[in-house]
Amino acid sequence: MPDKKQRLSPAPSWMDRYFDWVEKLPIPPLAFYFVLYLFVVGLHHVLLWSAGALPWGEFSQGILFTVYMWAFLQMAAFHYFRDLADQAILRFKPALKVNLKEFEDIRFSFVHLDARKTLFATVFVSLFTVLSVYVFPTILTPLFFATLAARLLAWVVLFFGSPFAFAFFYFVFRSLVWVNRIFDKVKHINLFNLGPLYFLSQFTSRVGMLFLLYLVLNFLTTNAWGSEQSGEAITLFYLVANTLIALLAFLVPLWEIHLRLGAEKERVSEENNQRLDAAFWQLQRRMDKGKLDDIAQFRNGISALMDFRTEIRKISTWPWDTGTLRTFLTALLVPMTVWIVQQVLLRTVVK
């Protein structure tokens, strides 16, 4: 029977297995992807230098800051957010009143990709990406295809790297949908122990900040693309789309639980007000009857109810702590600042 249950369990995708393999390496995952990026761009430059397609010692912005950089950046971001999602759901567990089997099912769906769908998408995305670059080669610098060896290296990275990029975006947006589903599984909200709820908002805020990071990186690498028109078009797209996505990624998955927190806060507040009203009129009746022997206890009770009402009003109905919100707002200002400085320099310094 246990073997049958084991066979019925979802199988992790090849990408999940790849990330698990990277975790076992003797260096941190982010360092591994950085080293892999340096190796690929270094190898590509050596191929160009040895063939005379690029002067020795000269580096190409297009090789450094376009396809290779984004391919390995997406891979590293995917790995990071997969681990972040796992940490978030584990810390959120106290808010879920479910058994271990149910929790593991939720955790698997939140953190892992479906094996068959991932395999199918990998083949489709790889072929689509290679075909797109073949049909529209001008989106990349010609140095990607300057020699046969360089061309083969570029095709390999495109073929194996592009599925990670597309899968990562799918993973992120699917996770944001799952955040809302996970909140729905919270049967009882304890207004005085909201800590577990904050961990999912930390996840959504990091997703938003990632798109803001992409926006800043694009500002700094605009000139690396194949043409000035391509760079300007990509910059404009990132400026509008990423800012909007960052805000929506942070707020939309939290909206429903925000409404539930507001409703629970209203219920608790109304309950307290009813008790306060009852205690007040009972105190009035005792005073009218001259029963003042326990008046001090009544005053203490009313004071406690008044203090409780004050504390209820302080409870935020948004499932995040002040640190999470402050960090996100700071990140939101960074690309705006970079863009403003860039525009000022272009209009006043660069002629």
N, C-alpha and C positions, 0 to 999 in steps of 0.2 A: 504493500500500500504506500509506504513512503516513497518508493521508487516511482510509482505512478504520479504522485503529487509533484515529484521533482521534474518529471517529464512535462507536466502541464504548466510549469512555471515559465514565464517569458524568458527568452534567450537574449542576452545582451548583443548589441550590434557589433560589427567589426570595429567601428570607431571607439566604442566603449572598451573593447579588448585592447585596442591600440593605446588608449589613454591609461589603462591599467598597466600595460607594459612600460610606458614611460614613467609611471609612478615608481616602478621598481628599479629604475636606473640610479646610479650613485650620485647624480646631480639633480638639483631641483628642476621640475618640469619647465618653468619659464626660462631658466638658464639653458636647458636643452634646446628649446625652440630658437633661442637667440643664437646659440652656437650653430645650429643647423642653417639658420638664415645667413650667418657670416660665411659658412662653408660654401653655400650655393652661390652667393654673390661673388665670393672670392674666386671660386672655380670658373664662373662665367667670365670674369675679368681676365683671368689667366688665359682662357681660350681665345679671348679677343686680342690680348696683347701678343700671344704667340703667333697668331695669324696675321698680325699687322692691321687688324681692323680698328684698333685703338692704340694710341701712343703709349709706350710703357710708362706705368706709374700714374696714368690719367684715369680717373674714375667717371663713370656715367651716372648722372642723376636718375635717368630712366631705369637703369638696372638696379640701383640702390633703393629707390623710393616708390616703385610702382608695384608690379605684379608680385615679385618675391617678398617684398616687405609686407604687403597686405595678406599674402597667402599664409605666411608663418605667423603674422599677427592674429589672423582669424583663428588659426589652429591653437595658438597659445590662449586666446580669449575663450575659446570653446572649452579647453581643459580647465581654465580657471573658474568659469561659471558653472561647469559641471560639478566641480568640488564645492563651490559656494552654495549651489542648490542643495547638495547633500548635507552640508553643515546646517543650512537654514531649516530643512525639514526635520533634522534630528533635534534641533533646539526648539522647534515648534511642537514637538511630540507631546509635551505635557498638556497642551491645549486640546488635544484630540483624545477623546474617551473611546478608543478603539482597541481591539486586541492586537497582539503582535503580528498575526497573519495579515490583518487588514492594513496595519501600518506599513508593513513591508511592501504590500501591493501599491499603496499610495507612494511610498518612497521610490519604488522602481519606476513607476510611471512618471514621476516628477524628474528623475535624474537621468534615466536611460532612454535610448532610442530603440524602436522596434527593429529587430534584426532583418526581417525580410524587406520591409519598406526602405530601410537604409541601404540595403544592397541594390535594390532596384533604382533608387534615387541616385546612388553613386554612379552607376553606369550611364544613366540618362544625363546627369549634370556634366559628367566628364566629357561625353561626346558632344553635348551642346556647347560647352565652353570652347573646346578645341575647334569646333566648326565655326563658332562666332568669331574667334580670333583669325581663323583662316580666311573668312569672308571679309572681315573688317580689320585688316592688319595695321591700319594707320592709327589705331587707338594706342599702339605700343611703339616705343622707339625702335627704329630699324636694327639697332644693335642686338636685339633679341634674336634676330634671324641673320646676323652678319656672316656666320659660318655654319657649316653643317653640324659641328659639335655643339655650338651655342644654341642652334635651333632645336636639337634633340633635347638638350637640358631644359630649355624653356617649355617644350611640349610635355616633358615628364612632370615638371612642377605644375603646369596647368592641369594636366590630366589627373594627378593625384591630390593636388592642393585645392582645386576648386570645389570638390564635394564637401570638404570641411567648411568652406566659407558658406555655402548654401545651407548645409546641415546646421551650422551654428545659428544662422538667422531663424531657421525653423525651430531649433531647440529653444532659443530665447523667447520667441513669441508664443510657442506652445507652453513654456513654463509660466509665462504671464497669465495665460488662460487657466493653467492649473492652480496658480495662486488663489484665484477667485474660487475655484472648486474646493480647494483645501479649507478656505475660510468657511465655506458652506457646511463643512463637516464638523465645525465647532458648534456643539449643541448648547453649551452654557457659557456665557461670557461673565467672567469675574472682573468687574471694573477695578478692583483693588489688587489685581495681579495680571496686568496686561503685558508683562515682560515677554512671554512666549510669542505674543502676536507681533511684536516688533521685529522679529527676525525675518519674516517674509517681506516687510517693508524695506529692510536693509538690502534684500536681494533685488527688489524692484528699483530701488534707488541706484544700485550699482549698474543695473542694466541701462538706466537713463544716463548715468555718467559715462558709460562706455561709448554711447553714441556721441556724446559731447567730446570725448577724447578723439574719436574718429574725425570729428569736425575740425578740431585743432590740427591734427596731423595732416589733414587735407589742405588746410591753409598754408602749412609750412612746406608742402611738397607739390604745390600746384604746377610749378614750372618743370616738374620732372616728367609730365605726360608728353605724349607725342607731339602735340601742337598747342599753341596758346589758346585756341578756341576750345579744345578738349578740356584743358585745365580750368578755364573760366566756367564752362558748362558744369563740370563736376563740382567746382566750388559752390556755385549757385545752388545746385541740387542738394549738396550736403548742408548748406546753411539753412535752407528752408526745411528740408525733410528731417534732418537729424535733431534740430531743436524741438520740432513738434513731436517726433518720436520719443525723445528723452522725457518730455513732460507727460505724454500719454502713458509711456511705459511705467513711470513712477506712480501716477495717480489712478489710472483707470482700474487696475486690479484691486485697488484698495477701496474703491468707492462703495461697494456693497457692504463691506464690513464696517465702513465709516457710518453708513446709515443704521446698521444694527447696533453699533456702539452708541449712536445718538438716541436710538429708541430705548436701549437698556438704561442709559443715563437718565432719560426722562422718566422711565418706570420707577427706578430707585429713588429719584428725587420726589416723585409724587407720593410714593410710599412714606418717605420721611416727612413730607409736609403734612400728610394725614395724621401721622403720629404726633407731630408737633402741634397740630390744631387740636387733637384730642387731649393732649397733655395740658395745653393752655386753658381750655374750657374746664377741665377737671380742676385745675388750680384755682380758677375763678370761683367755681362752686364751693370748694373747700374754704376759700377766704370768706365767701358770703355766709357760710355756716359757722365760721369761727374755728374751724378745725385747722389750727396752725402748728400743731405739734410736729408734723413732718414736712413743713413748708420748705425747709432747707433741701431735703431730698428731691422734692419736686423741682426746685430751682436748678439743682444740679442736673436733673434729667433733661430739663428744657435746654439748658446750656449745652449739654452733650448733643442734643438733636440739632441745635443751631450750629455747633461746630461741624457736625456731620454734613449739614447742608452746604456749608462753606467748602468742605473738602470735595463734595460731589461736583460743585461748580468748577473746581480746578481741573477735573479730569478731562483730558482731551479726547475727542471722539475720532481723532485720526490715529491709526495704529503705527505710530512711529515716535521715537524719542527726539528730543531737541537736537542731539548731535547728528542724527541721520538727516534731518531737514536742513540744518545749517550746512552740512557738507555738500548736499545736493545743490542748494542755492548758490554756494560758492563756485561749484563746478559749472553751474549754468552761466555764471558771469564771465568765466574764463574765455570761451570762444567768442563771446561778444566783444570782449576787450581786445583780443587778438585781431579780430576782424576790423574794429575801429582803428587800431594802430596801423594795420596794414593799409587801410584806405587812406589814412592821413599821410603815410609815407609815400604812397603812390602818387598823391596829388601835390605834395609839397617838396619832396626830395627827388623822386624819380621822375624825370622829364622825358 
